[in-house]
């Protein structure tokens, strides 16, 4: 068994106890990444990895107590700023950009003694659901290399699914952690909006963006989230709520918890095998002692339209900072205005340009009320649907993605069908709620299927308890 088949928590315990050194783990990780290069999961590698590992080993040798992620390799989505290491957000406009600082999540991972091997491939500026919008070529699904791993955090999900690292960080604006986790058969968590600091995250849609973990098991995701979560004075949207003890929640008894199954997430548009697999996972929770109730989230059908107004509006504003003057790429021109134009024309890809145009349109005078204000009102209705449902149930269970992994190229020429692949993840994002995707029974083709649980605001603990119960039931089907 390779060292990297171990989970986050197993690996950390082995390094902490001295059974294996951080240097051995780092070497195994680099070898594994090198042997999987065809998947195109990484955009940049940390040259200091072996030095970082040696320092951890030296501290252990001196008798220091190591942190909770001692020697655990964790990949970082390339939208997360890393000092001394290129951060492109999957865009040509940031090619060669090396941030002068670490994102808060990176500083917290380092302080917990994690190893950070490199930066993972993603859709440009996190806009996409297949990784095909990366300026550096698509990342491939290890379960079938002719298929997409999902997106936008595709490289992070692939790093975990192909056992290059037991965990990774992604960012989720409308599903970008959960959907690739589902399509590659791993665990992905979008925390409550504000739970994790976004200081150092390249902004896409600021009222939605959230960083979270992807991991090979539920407990591993919980441990990483416990490390990165918490108030950060550098991010005004980070919440002050007491940190959730996510790892401890994985052992919690789930008997008596009430699970809501929303009618709107089943039936039309949902692949029959996804439907059947998710219903099986729900039955596992029932056998573990939960009660199952039908609920209704009537505004679900408006989520895709609402999201694509709000997210593009915010993106058009956020991306104005990439002007060729302060960051990355510059195409020189005779005057300032054409310098901006030429730089942005050469630096941004098609999908990013499409969204800047859409976002500028919905914010423009005369259209603001018809589109942007209306979308904000519908967003409130979507959030209220959840509030009403959570009066009766403790968590909501549904698919993560309407289909298993689709073929590379299948939707890339059809933005609307690509946008529809977010139909199951967008509502929780718009409502700012925590949500987790855990593997459900795979399709007959062996392609993974994800099961999504959505919780009350700040109730990650509930999600981890339920997700861990599902995982246990899947590992020992006869015991459930
Ligand atoms: N797929 C969605 C989009 O393209 C969500 C992306 C994300 O969560 N970053 O916007």
Boltz pocket constraint, residues with backbone or C-beta under 6 A from the ligand:
constraints:
  - pocket:
      binder: B
      contacts: [[A, 125], [A, 126], [A, 127], [A, 128], [A, 129], [A, 151], [A, 152], [A, 171], [A, 172], [A, 173], [A, 174], [A, 175], [A, 176], [A, 177], [A, 204], [A, 311], [A, 418], [A, 422]]
      max_distance: 6.0
